[in-house]
Amino acid sequence: MSLADKVLAVNNDLPIRTDKPVHSGKVRSVYWLTEADSARLIKEKGYPVAADAPLAVMVISDRMSAFDCIWKGENGLRGVPGKGAALNAVANHWFKRFKEQGLADSHILDIPHPAVWIVQKARPVMIEAIARQYITGSMWRAYSKGEREFCGIQLPDGLQKDQKLPELLITPSTKGILKGIPGVPEADDVNITRQNILENYAAFNFQSAEDIDRYEQLLKEGFDVISAELEKLDQVFVDTKFEFGYVSDAEGREKLIYMDEVGTPDSSRIWDGPQYRNGEVVENSKEGFRQALLNHFPDPDILLNKDRMDERLALARDNELPESMLMAVSNTYVGIAEKIIGEKLVISDNPKAEIIDVLRDGYGLID
């Protein structure tokens, strides 16, 4: 079996019973279950949700996204072996920790297979909740050009690249294009201030102004839980993106939950502790792949300049990256996942066939 066969690159063509279009994102595909299947599974499996809650099957892929493009490799490699399983394993680990420590639930109800979640439909808060403990990446690029205010927060002069910030900063941005909010440009991924959210909380899908305090508390507490555990592994939790949403519990009460994924190498920067203390940044996250892409192409501005998006998409479409570049990502993701979960990661030889078997035999979702 070739390496390419182990990669789950296409995940929106599974024969899962659904009466709605399959929603396919950069990495995950979502299959909304029929009302009958949702109700049956809630009853059969005893999920702690309302009897009529809509459920979905979320299938992660091994696709590699960076700079808003999907990248492929030579020898038919259409993704990164083990990447999906690594991301899910890490997110599962942190969601479990959050629940154990009484922070908040997630949208995940069941994990039938390492690449699959059964989730409860959530109403997303339209914010990418970003927390930063170190100054690096886009924040450093802006700071080094003289910017001192980020998302309404004033930073002191004299900070050095990659240094720890005086406190954990929450620097939110928009999730999707939001229209008609005063002072917020109608574009995806725009930095916003706490004041923007307070003045227009309903437009961001918050139920109340108090829930802004709640999301910030959950963000900080979640960050601290991950940071403390990574510290024991001598890894530095640099920054991360959380997403939040609302679901109804079995009694019909709305509650704010963590959703999407948390603390993964895709949504966070994680640095190797010993190397950082030695004055060198070694990435155990997607940032390493971003840097490799910037070094690989002769004109890195194409990847950084949003005005050159057409050229960037063409670059991703027309180039096959060296297999070694994608395998380096595989080693990084699988390596950090195994550190975090404390055991060997099981990587399937034929993920698609396995997923179909599991969902047919254990869940009755395959016709």
C-alpha positions as YAML, in Angstrom:
chain: A
units: angstrom
residues:
- id: 1
  name: MET
  ca: [0.00, 0.00, 0.00]
- id: 2
  name: SER
  ca: [1.39, 3.40, -0.97]
- id: 3
  name: LEU
  ca: [1.72, 6.35, 1.38]
- id: 4
  name: ALA
  ca: [-0.92, 8.22, -0.65]
- id: 5
  name: ASP
  ca: [-3.47, 5.47, 0.12]
- id: 6
  name: LYS
  ca: [-3.20, 6.17, 3.85]
- id: 7
  name: VAL
  ca: [-4.22, 9.80, 3.34]
- id: 8
  name: LEU
  ca: [-7.89, 10.74, 3.69]
- id: 9
  name: ALA
  ca: [-7.90, 13.64, 1.23]
- id: 10
  name: VAL
  ca: [-11.53, 13.61, 0.09]
- id: 11
  name: ASN
  ca: [-14.01, 13.36, 2.96]
- id: 12
  name: ASN
  ca: [-17.25, 14.72, 1.47]
- id: 13
  name: ASP
  ca: [-18.14, 11.64, -0.62]
- id: 14
  name: LEU
  ca: [-18.91, 9.09, 2.13]
- id: 15
  name: PRO
  ca: [-22.24, 7.25, 1.79]
- id: 16
  name: ILE
  ca: [-23.56, 8.62, 5.11]
- id: 17
  name: ARG
  ca: [-27.36, 8.99, 5.09]
- id: 18
  name: THR
  ca: [-28.30, 12.66, 4.98]
- id: 19
  name: ASP
  ca: [-31.08, 14.76, 3.46]
- id: 20
  name: LYS
  ca: [-29.03, 17.98, 3.33]
- id: 21
  name: PRO
  ca: [-25.97, 19.05, 1.32]
- id: 22
  name: VAL
  ca: [-22.63, 17.99, 2.82]
- id: 23
  name: HIS
  ca: [-20.80, 21.02, 4.18]
- id: 24
  name: SER
  ca: [-17.10, 20.76, 3.32]
- id: 25
  name: GLY
  ca: [-14.61, 23.08, 5.00]
- id: 26
  name: LYS
  ca: [-10.84, 23.33, 4.53]
- id: 27
  name: VAL
  ca: [-10.25, 20.29, 6.73]
- id: 28
  name: ARG
  ca: [-13.57, 18.82, 7.97]
- id: 29
  name: SER
  ca: [-16.80, 17.77, 6.24]
- id: 30
  name: VAL
  ca: [-20.15, 17.85, 8.04]
- id: 31
  name: TYR
  ca: [-23.00, 15.45, 7.29]
- id: 32
  name: TRP
  ca: [-26.28, 16.57, 8.89]
- id: 33
  name: LEU
  ca: [-28.26, 13.52, 9.97]
- id: 34
  name: THR
  ca: [-31.94, 13.13, 9.19]
- id: 35
  name: GLU
  ca: [-34.38, 13.97, 12.00]
- id: 36
  name: ALA
  ca: [-35.18, 10.27, 12.31]
- id: 37
  name: ASP
  ca: [-31.52, 9.22, 12.61]
- id: 38
  name: SER
  ca: [-30.75, 12.01, 15.08]
- id: 39
  name: ALA
  ca: [-33.70, 11.02, 17.32]
- id: 40
  name: ARG
  ca: [-32.82, 7.31, 17.05]
- id: 41
  name: LEU
  ca: [-29.16, 7.80, 18.01]
- id: 42
  name: ILE
  ca: [-30.02, 10.13, 20.92]
- id: 43
  name: LYS
  ca: [-32.29, 7.38, 22.27]
- id: 44
  name: GLU
  ca: [-30.01, 4.41, 21.48]
- id: 45
  name: LYS
  ca: [-26.78, 5.99, 22.70]
- id: 46
  name: GLY
  ca: [-28.23, 8.03, 25.57]
- id: 47
  name: TYR
  ca: [-26.66, 11.32, 24.42]
- id: 48
  name: PRO
  ca: [-27.31, 14.06, 27.02]
- id: 49
  name: VAL
  ca: [-29.25, 16.35, 24.63]
- id: 50
  name: ALA
  ca: [-32.88, 17.22, 23.88]
- id: 51
  name: ALA
  ca: [-34.75, 14.37, 22.13]
- id: 52
  name: ASP
  ca: [-35.14, 16.45, 18.97]
- id: 53
  name: ALA
  ca: [-31.62, 17.94, 18.85]
- id: 54
  name: PRO
  ca: [-30.11, 17.95, 15.33]
- id: 55
  name: LEU
  ca: [-26.92, 15.85, 15.11]
- id: 56
  name: ALA
  ca: [-24.16, 15.67, 12.52]
- id: 57
  name: VAL
  ca: [-21.28, 13.39, 11.64]
- id: 58
  name: MET
  ca: [-18.07, 15.39, 11.30]
- id: 59
  name: VAL
  ca: [-15.29, 13.69, 9.33]
- id: 60
  name: ILE
  ca: [-11.79, 15.16, 9.47]
- id: 61
  name: SER
  ca: [-9.46, 14.88, 6.48]
- id: 62
  name: ASP
  ca: [-5.67, 14.82, 6.14]
- id: 63
  name: ARG
  ca: [-5.74, 17.84, 3.80]
- id: 64
  name: MET
  ca: [-3.08, 20.46, 4.47]
- id: 65
  name: SER
  ca: [-4.29, 24.03, 4.48]
- id: 66
  name: ALA
  ca: [-2.11, 27.13, 4.95]
- id: 67
  name: PHE
  ca: [-2.40, 30.72, 3.77]
- id: 68
  name: ASP
  ca: [-6.05, 29.96, 2.84]
- id: 69
  name: CYS
  ca: [-5.03, 27.32, 0.27]
- id: 70
  name: ILE
  ca: [-4.98, 23.52, 0.16]
- id: 71
  name: TRP
  ca: [-1.51, 22.12, -0.65]
- id: 72
  name: LYS
  ca: [-0.55, 18.81, -2.25]
- id: 73
  name: GLY
  ca: [2.64, 16.80, -2.62]
- id: 74
  name: GLU
  ca: [4.43, 14.72, -5.21]
- id: 75
  name: ASN
  ca: [3.73, 10.99, -5.67]
- id: 76
  name: GLY
  ca: [-0.03, 11.55, -5.44]
- id: 77
  name: LEU
  ca: [0.16, 12.78, -1.83]
- id: 78
  name: ARG
  ca: [-3.01, 14.84, -1.36]
- id: 79
  name: GLY
  ca: [-2.52, 15.47, 2.32]
- id: 80
  name: VAL
  ca: [-0.44, 14.57, 5.37]
- id: 81
  name: PRO
  ca: [-0.48, 10.98, 6.70]
- id: 82
  name: GLY
  ca: [-1.87, 10.89, 10.25]
- id: 83
  name: LYS
  ca: [-2.73, 14.60, 10.37]
- id: 84
  name: GLY
  ca: [-6.49, 14.19, 10.86]
- id: 85
  name: ALA
  ca: [-6.11, 11.52, 13.53]
- id: 86
  name: ALA
  ca: [-3.50, 13.69, 15.32]
- id: 87
  name: LEU
  ca: [-5.73, 16.79, 15.32]
- id: 88
  name: ASN
  ca: [-8.77, 14.90, 16.57]
- id: 89
  name: ALA
  ca: [-6.78, 13.08, 19.27]
- id: 90
  name: VAL
  ca: [-5.34, 16.35, 20.61]
- id: 91
  name: ALA
  ca: [-8.70, 18.17, 20.54]
- id: 92
  name: ASN
  ca: [-10.43, 15.19, 22.21]
- id: 93
  name: HIS
  ca: [-7.79, 15.25, 24.96]
- id: 94
  name: TRP
  ca: [-8.28, 18.95, 25.74]
- id: 95
  name: PHE
  ca: [-12.09, 18.86, 25.52]
- id: 96
  name: LYS
  ca: [-12.01, 16.00, 28.04]
- id: 97
  name: ARG
  ca: [-9.71, 17.99, 30.36]
- id: 98
  name: PHE
  ca: [-11.96, 21.06, 30.18]
- id: 99
  name: LYS
  ca: [-14.98, 18.95, 31.11]
- id: 100
  name: GLU
  ca: [-13.11, 17.22, 33.98]
- id: 101
  name: GLN
  ca: [-12.09, 20.64, 35.35]
- id: 102
  name: GLY
  ca: [-15.64, 21.97, 35.15]
- id: 103
  name: LEU
  ca: [-14.98, 24.63, 32.46]
- id: 104
  name: ALA
  ca: [-17.57, 23.89, 29.76]
- id: 105
  name: ASP
  ca: [-18.76, 21.14, 27.47]
- id: 106
  name: SER
  ca: [-17.95, 20.80, 23.77]
- id: 107
  name: HIS
  ca: [-20.20, 19.98, 20.80]
- id: 108
  name: ILE
  ca: [-18.81, 16.41, 20.64]
- id: 109
  name: LEU
  ca: [-21.15, 13.63, 21.79]
- id: 110
  name: ASP
  ca: [-19.34, 10.55, 20.51]
- id: 111
  name: ILE
  ca: [-16.09, 9.47, 18.81]
- id: 112
  name: PRO
  ca: [-16.84, 6.39, 16.67]
- id: 113
  name: HIS
  ca: [-13.47, 6.47, 14.87]
- id: 114
  name: PRO
  ca: [-10.23, 8.51, 15.22]
- id: 115
  name: ALA
  ca: [-11.30, 10.63, 12.22]
- id: 116
  name: VAL
  ca: [-14.97, 11.02, 13.17]
- id: 117
  name: TRP
  ca: [-17.01, 13.01, 15.69]
- id: 118
  name: ILE
  ca: [-20.74, 12.87, 16.23]
- id: 119
  name: VAL
  ca: [-21.70, 16.39, 17.25]
- id: 120
  name: GLN
  ca: [-24.71, 18.33, 18.40]
- id: 121
  name: LYS
  ca: [-25.67, 21.27, 16.21]
- id: 122
  name: ALA
  ca: [-24.38, 24.48, 17.78]
- id: 123
  name: ARG
  ca: [-25.18, 28.11, 17.03]
- id: 124
  name: PRO
  ca: [-21.69, 29.55, 16.57]
- id: 125
  name: VAL
  ca: [-20.50, 32.79, 18.10]
- id: 126
  name: MET
  ca: [-19.12, 34.70, 15.10]
- id: 127
  name: ILE
  ca: [-15.73, 35.35, 16.68]
- id: 128
  name: GLU
  ca: [-12.34, 33.71, 16.27]
- id: 129
  name: ALA
  ca: [-11.30, 33.91, 19.92]
- id: 130
  name: ILE
  ca: [-7.53, 34.30, 19.85]
- id: 131
  name: ALA
  ca: [-5.33, 34.31, 22.96]
- id: 132
  name: ARG
  ca: [-1.65, 35.26, 22.85]
- id: 133
  name: GLN
  ca: [0.98, 34.69, 25.53]
- id: 134
  name: TYR
  ca: [4.00, 35.59, 23.34]
- id: 135
  name: ILE
  ca: [4.55, 38.25, 20.67]
- id: 136
  name: THR
  ca: [5.19, 36.55, 17.34]
- id: 137
  name: GLY
  ca: [3.65, 36.04, 13.90]
- id: 138
  name: SER
  ca: [1.32, 38.73, 12.55]
- id: 139
  name: MET
  ca: [1.33, 40.62, 15.86]
- id: 140
  name: TRP
  ca: [5.13, 40.89, 15.81]
- id: 141
  name: ARG
  ca: [5.13, 41.92, 12.12]
- id: 142
  name: ALA
  ca: [2.73, 44.79, 12.93]
- id: 143
  name: TYR
  ca: [4.56, 45.71, 16.18]
- id: 144
  name: SER
  ca: [7.93, 45.85, 14.42]
- id: 145
  name: LYS
  ca: [6.42, 48.36, 11.97]
- id: 146
  name: GLY
  ca: [5.46, 50.62, 14.88]
- id: 147
  name: GLU
  ca: [1.91, 49.51, 15.69]
- id: 148
  name: ARG
  ca: [1.19, 49.51, 19.40]
- id: 149
  name: GLU
  ca: [-2.57, 48.96, 19.57]
- id: 150
  name: PHE
  ca: [-4.07, 45.54, 18.89]
- id: 151
  name: CYS
  ca: [-7.80, 44.91, 19.15]
- id: 152
  name: GLY
  ca: [-8.08, 47.95, 21.43]
- id: 153
  name: ILE
  ca: [-5.20, 46.80, 23.68]
- id: 154
  name: GLN
  ca: [-2.16, 49.05, 24.07]
- id: 155
  name: LEU
  ca: [1.24, 47.32, 24.08]
- id: 156
  name: PRO
  ca: [4.35, 48.87, 25.69]
- id: 157
  name: ASP
  ca: [7.45, 49.84, 23.69]
- id: 158
  name: GLY
  ca: [10.59, 47.74, 23.84]
- id: 159
  name: LEU
  ca: [9.17, 44.23, 23.32]
- id: 160
  name: GLN
  ca: [11.44, 41.75, 21.53]
- id: 161
  name: LYS
  ca: [10.40, 39.17, 18.92]
- id: 162
  name: ASP
  ca: [9.08, 35.90, 20.47]
- id: 163
  name: GLN
  ca: [9.20, 37.27, 24.03]
- id: 164
  name: LYS
  ca: [6.55, 36.48, 26.62]
- id: 165
  name: LEU
  ca: [3.92, 39.20, 26.90]
- id: 166
  name: PRO
  ca: [3.26, 40.92, 30.25]
- id: 167
  name: GLU
  ca: [-0.16, 39.16, 30.34]
- id: 168
  name: LEU
  ca: [-2.31, 36.85, 28.25]
- id: 169
  name: LEU
  ca: [-3.93, 38.96, 25.53]
- id: 170
  name: ILE
  ca: [-7.33, 38.28, 23.95]
- id: 171
  name: THR
  ca: [-7.23, 39.56, 20.36]
- id: 172
  name: PRO
  ca: [-10.51, 38.52, 18.69]
- id: 173
  name: SER
  ca: [-11.28, 38.65, 14.98]
- id: 174
  name: THR
  ca: [-14.44, 38.09, 12.95]
- id: 175
  name: LYS
  ca: [-15.49, 34.59, 11.89]
- id: 176
  name: GLY
  ca: [-16.90, 34.98, 8.40]
- id: 177
  name: ILE
  ca: [-18.05, 38.25, 6.84]
- id: 178
  name: LEU
  ca: [-20.33, 40.16, 9.20]
- id: 179
  name: LYS
  ca: [-22.45, 42.95, 7.74]
- id: 180
  name: GLY
  ca: [-23.84, 46.14, 9.20]
- id: 181
  name: ILE
  ca: [-21.75, 46.31, 12.39]
- id: 182
  name: PRO
  ca: [-20.54, 49.88, 13.01]
- id: 183
  name: GLY
  ca: [-16.73, 50.11, 12.90]
- id: 184
  name: VAL
  ca: [-16.27, 46.51, 11.72]
- id: 185
  name: PRO
  ca: [-15.18, 46.10, 8.05]
- id: 186
  name: GLU
  ca: [-17.23, 43.63, 6.02]
- id: 187
  name: ALA
  ca: [-14.41, 41.12, 5.52]
- id: 188
  name: ASP
  ca: [-13.44, 37.75, 6.98]
- id: 189
  name: ASP
  ca: [-10.88, 37.57, 9.77]
- id: 190
  name: VAL
  ca: [-10.86, 41.27, 10.71]
- id: 191
  name: ASN
  ca: [-9.44, 42.26, 14.11]
- id: 192
  name: ILE
  ca: [-12.10, 43.63, 16.47]
- id: 193
  name: THR
  ca: [-12.08, 45.18, 19.94]
- id: 194
  name: ARG
  ca: [-13.92, 44.15, 23.08]
- id: 195
  name: GLN
  ca: [-15.88, 47.40, 22.70]
- id: 196
  name: ASN
  ca: [-17.04, 46.34, 19.22]
- id: 197
  name: ILE
  ca: [-18.38, 43.11, 20.74]
- id: 198
  name: LEU
  ca: [-20.01, 44.81, 23.74]
- id: 199
  name: GLU
  ca: [-21.82, 47.38, 21.61]
- id: 200
  name: ASN
  ca: [-23.08, 44.78, 19.11]
- id: 201
  name: TYR
  ca: [-23.10, 41.49, 21.03]
- id: 202
  name: ALA
  ca: [-26.26, 40.18, 19.31]
- id: 203
  name: ALA
  ca: [-24.67, 40.71, 15.85]
- id: 204
  name: PHE
  ca: [-21.85, 38.37, 16.97]
- id: 205
  name: ASN
  ca: [-24.48, 35.81, 18.10]
- id: 206
  name: PHE
  ca: [-23.96, 36.35, 21.84]
- id: 207
  name: GLN
  ca: [-27.17, 35.93, 23.83]
- id: 208
  name: SER
  ca: [-26.25, 38.54, 26.41]
- id: 209
  name: ALA
  ca: [-23.52, 41.04, 27.25]
- id: 210
  name: GLU
  ca: [-22.66, 38.85, 30.29]
- id: 211
  name: ASP
  ca: [-21.69, 36.03, 27.94]
- id: 212
  name: ILE
  ca: [-18.78, 38.16, 26.69]
- id: 213
  name: ASP
  ca: [-17.26, 37.87, 30.19]
- id: 214
  name: ARG
  ca: [-18.06, 34.15, 30.11]
- id: 215
  name: TYR
  ca: [-16.32, 33.53, 26.77]
- id: 216
  name: GLU
  ca: [-13.25, 35.45, 27.93]
- id: 217
  name: GLN
  ca: [-13.19, 33.44, 31.16]
- id: 218
  name: LEU
  ca: [-13.51, 30.13, 29.26]
- id: 219
  name: LEU
  ca: [-10.81, 31.24, 26.84]
- id: 220
  name: LYS
  ca: [-8.37, 32.15, 29.62]
- id: 221
  name: GLU
  ca: [-9.14, 29.09, 31.74]
- id: 222
  name: GLY
  ca: [-8.87, 26.80, 28.70]
- id: 223
  name: PHE
  ca: [-5.58, 28.42, 27.73]
- id: 224
  name: ASP
  ca: [-4.23, 27.96, 31.26]
- id: 225
  name: VAL
  ca: [-5.24, 24.28, 31.40]
- id: 226
  name: ILE
  ca: [-3.43, 23.54, 28.12]
- id: 227
  name: SER
  ca: [-0.44, 25.74, 28.97]
- id: 228
  name: ALA
  ca: [0.09, 24.05, 32.35]
- id: 229
  name: GLU
  ca: [-0.09, 20.54, 30.89]
- id: 230
  name: LEU
  ca: [2.23, 21.42, 27.97]
- id: 231
  name: GLU
  ca: [4.68, 22.94, 30.45]
- id: 232
  name: LYS
  ca: [4.98, 19.53, 32.12]
- id: 233
  name: LEU
  ca: [5.97, 18.19, 28.68]
- id: 234
  name: ASP
  ca: [8.48, 21.06, 28.33]
- id: 235
  name: GLN
  ca: [6.47, 22.60, 25.51]
- id: 236
  name: VAL
  ca: [5.53, 26.30, 25.32]
- id: 237
  name: PHE
  ca: [1.90, 27.21, 24.56]
- id: 238
  name: VAL
  ca: [2.37, 30.39, 22.54]
- id: 239
  name: ASP
  ca: [-1.02, 31.36, 21.15]
- id: 240
  name: THR
  ca: [-4.25, 29.70, 20.09]
- id: 241
  name: LYS
  ca: [-7.65, 30.14, 18.53]
- id: 242
  name: PHE
  ca: [-10.82, 28.93, 20.25]
- id: 243
  name: GLU
  ca: [-14.36, 28.95, 18.91]
- id: 244
  name: PHE
  ca: [-17.55, 29.04, 20.94]
- id: 245
  name: GLY
  ca: [-21.21, 28.34, 20.33]
- id: 246
  name: TYR
  ca: [-24.53, 27.66, 22.02]
- id: 247
  name: VAL
  ca: [-26.33, 24.33, 22.35]
- id: 248
  name: SER
  ca: [-29.42, 23.22, 24.23]
- id: 249
  name: ASP
  ca: [-29.04, 20.61, 26.96]
- id: 250
  name: ALA
  ca: [-31.48, 17.75, 27.63]
- id: 251
  name: GLU
  ca: [-33.74, 20.14, 29.60]
- id: 252
  name: GLY
  ca: [-33.75, 22.65, 26.73]
- id: 253
  name: ARG
  ca: [-31.47, 25.17, 28.48]
- id: 254
  name: GLU
  ca: [-29.04, 27.08, 26.27]
- id: 255
  name: LYS
  ca: [-25.38, 26.89, 27.28]
- id: 256
  name: LEU
  ca: [-22.13, 28.29, 25.93]
- id: 257
  name: ILE
  ca: [-19.70, 25.57, 24.83]
- id: 258
  name: TYR
  ca: [-16.31, 25.08, 23.20]
- id: 259
  name: MET
  ca: [-16.60, 24.01, 19.56]
- id: 260
  name: ASP
  ca: [-14.53, 23.27, 16.46]
- id: 261
  name: GLU
  ca: [-11.12, 22.20, 17.84]
- id: 262
  name: VAL
  ca: [-8.90, 23.37, 20.68]
- id: 263
  name: GLY
  ca: [-5.18, 23.34, 21.40]
- id: 264
  name: THR
  ca: [-4.22, 21.55, 18.19]
- id: 265
  name: PRO
  ca: [-1.10, 22.16, 16.09]
- id: 266
  name: ASP
  ca: [-3.47, 23.58, 13.43]
- id: 267
  name: SER
  ca: [-5.11, 26.17, 15.71]
- id: 268
  name: SER
  ca: [-2.17, 26.97, 18.01]
- id: 269
  name: ARG
  ca: [1.53, 27.68, 18.10]
- id: 270
  name: ILE
  ca: [3.49, 25.30, 20.28]
- id: 271
  name: TRP
  ca: [7.24, 25.72, 20.75]
- id: 272
  name: ASP
  ca: [9.82, 23.24, 22.00]
- id: 273
  name: GLY
  ca: [10.78, 24.37, 25.54]
- id: 274
  name: PRO
  ca: [14.51, 23.44, 25.65]
- id: 275
  name: GLN
  ca: [15.14, 25.03, 22.23]
- id: 276
  name: TYR
  ca: [13.25, 28.20, 23.21]
- id: 277
  name: ARG
  ca: [15.35, 28.58, 26.36]
- id: 278
  name: ASN
  ca: [18.36, 28.15, 24.08]
- id: 279
  name: GLY
  ca: [17.24, 31.16, 22.05]
- id: 280
  name: GLU
  ca: [15.81, 29.19, 19.13]
- id: 281
  name: VAL
  ca: [12.18, 28.74, 18.08]
- id: 282
  name: VAL
  ca: [11.31, 25.20, 16.97]
- id: 283
  name: GLU
  ca: [7.67, 24.86, 15.98]
- id: 284
  name: ASN
  ca: [5.54, 21.87, 16.96]
- id: 285
  name: SER
  ca: [2.61, 23.26, 14.99]
- id: 286
  name: LYS
  ca: [1.45, 24.36, 11.54]
- id: 287
  name: GLU
  ca: [3.70, 27.43, 11.74]
- id: 288
  name: GLY
  ca: [6.65, 25.23, 10.76]
- id: 289
  name: PHE
  ca: [4.88, 24.34, 7.50]
- id: 290
  name: ARG
  ca: [4.02, 28.00, 6.84]
- id: 291
  name: GLN
  ca: [7.71, 28.91, 7.24]
- id: 292
  name: ALA
  ca: [8.73, 26.03, 4.95]
- id: 293
  name: LEU
  ca: [6.31, 27.31, 2.27]
- id: 294
  name: LEU
  ca: [7.71, 30.85, 2.58]
- id: 295
  name: ASN
  ca: [11.23, 29.44, 2.08]
- id: 296
  name: HIS
  ca: [10.18, 27.08, -0.73]
- id: 297
  name: PHE
  ca: [8.82, 29.64, -3.19]
- id: 298
  name: PRO
  ca: [10.99, 32.41, -4.66]
- id: 299
  name: ASP
  ca: [8.37, 35.13, -4.08]
- id: 300
  name: PRO
  ca: [7.00, 34.71, -0.53]
- id: 301
  name: ASP
  ca: [4.98, 37.93, -0.88]
- id: 302
  name: ILE
  ca: [2.40, 35.91, -2.86]
- id: 303
  name: LEU
  ca: [1.67, 33.96, 0.35]
- id: 304
  name: LEU
  ca: [1.54, 37.01, 2.61]
- id: 305
  name: ASN
  ca: [-0.21, 39.56, 0.40]
- id: 306
  name: LYS
  ca: [-4.01, 39.22, 0.37]
- id: 307
  name: ASP
  ca: [-4.14, 41.29, -2.83]
- id: 308
  name: ARG
  ca: [-2.32, 38.45, -4.65]
- id: 309
  name: MET
  ca: [-4.84, 35.75, -3.76]
- id: 310
  name: ASP
  ca: [-5.36, 34.63, -7.39]
- id: 311
  name: GLU
  ca: [-1.62, 34.03, -7.77]
- id: 312
  name: ARG
  ca: [-1.56, 32.22, -4.43]
- id: 313
  name: LEU
  ca: [-4.39, 29.86, -5.39]
- id: 314
  name: ALA
  ca: [-2.59, 29.14, -8.68]
- id: 315
  name: LEU
  ca: [0.61, 28.40, -6.77]
- id: 316
  name: ALA
  ca: [-1.17, 25.81, -4.61]
- id: 317
  name: ARG
  ca: [-3.01, 24.33, -7.60]
- id: 318
  name: ASP
  ca: [-0.01, 24.06, -9.95]
- id: 319
  name: ASN
  ca: [2.73, 22.93, -7.56]
- id: 320
  name: GLU
  ca: [3.39, 19.56, -5.97]
- id: 321
  name: LEU
  ca: [5.47, 20.02, -2.84]
- id: 322
  name: PRO
  ca: [8.35, 17.62, -2.10]
- id: 323
  name: GLU
  ca: [7.13, 14.54, -0.22]
- id: 324
  name: SER
  ca: [9.70, 15.35, 2.49]
- id: 325
  name: MET
  ca: [7.88, 18.64, 3.26]
- id: 326
  name: LEU
  ca: [4.57, 16.88, 3.93]
- id: 327
  name: MET
  ca: [6.27, 14.07, 5.86]
- id: 328
  name: ALA
  ca: [7.95, 16.67, 8.09]
- id: 329
  name: VAL
  ca: [4.44, 17.95, 8.93]
- id: 330
  name: SER
  ca: [3.31, 14.37, 9.60]
- id: 331
  name: ASN
  ca: [6.22, 13.82, 12.01]
- id: 332
  name: THR
  ca: [5.52, 17.11, 13.80]
- id: 333
  name: TYR
  ca: [1.76, 16.53, 14.18]
- id: 334
  name: VAL
  ca: [1.99, 12.87, 15.15]
- id: 335
  name: GLY
  ca: [4.92, 13.61, 17.49]
- id: 336
  name: ILE
  ca: [3.18, 16.39, 19.43]
- id: 337
  name: ALA
  ca: [-0.09, 14.41, 19.51]
- id: 338
  name: GLU
  ca: [1.66, 11.38, 21.04]
- id: 339
  name: LYS
  ca: [3.36, 13.63, 23.61]
- id: 340
  name: ILE
  ca: [0.04, 15.18, 24.61]
- id: 341
  name: ILE
  ca: [-2.10, 12.02, 24.75]
- id: 342
  name: GLY
  ca: [0.73, 9.97, 26.24]
- id: 343
  name: GLU
  ca: [0.33, 6.99, 23.92]
- id: 344
  name: LYS
  ca: [0.97, 5.86, 20.35]
- id: 345
  name: LEU
  ca: [-1.34, 7.33, 17.74]
- id: 346
  name: VAL
  ca: [-3.18, 4.74, 15.66]
- id: 347
  name: ILE
  ca: [-2.95, 5.69, 11.97]
- id: 348
  name: SER
  ca: [-5.32, 3.81, 9.71]
- id: 349
  name: ASP
  ca: [-4.18, 2.07, 6.51]
- id: 350
  name: ASN
  ca: [-7.56, 2.66, 4.87]
- id: 351
  name: PRO
  ca: [-9.47, 5.33, 6.80]
- id: 352
  name: LYS
  ca: [-12.41, 5.61, 4.40]
- id: 353
  name: ALA
  ca: [-13.25, 1.87, 4.51]
- id: 354
  name: GLU
  ca: [-12.90, 1.83, 8.31]
- id: 355
  name: ILE
  ca: [-15.21, 4.84, 8.76]
- id: 356
  name: ILE
  ca: [-17.89, 3.27, 6.53]
- id: 357
  name: ASP
  ca: [-17.71, -0.03, 8.47]
- id: 358
  name: VAL
  ca: [-17.98, 1.69, 11.86]
- id: 359
  name: LEU
  ca: [-20.88, 3.97, 10.88]
- id: 360
  name: ARG
  ca: [-22.74, 1.06, 9.24]
- id: 361
  name: ASP
  ca: [-22.30, -1.53, 11.97]
- id: 362
  name: GLY
  ca: [-22.38, 0.58, 15.11]
- id: 363
  name: TYR
  ca: [-24.61, 3.48, 14.09]
- id: 364
  name: GLY
  ca: [-26.82, 2.36, 11.18]
- id: 365
  name: LEU
  ca: [-25.95, 5.48, 9.18]
- id: 366
  name: ILE
  ca: [-24.85, 3.84, 5.90]
- id: 367
  name: ASP
  ca: [-27.51, 2.69, 3.42]
...
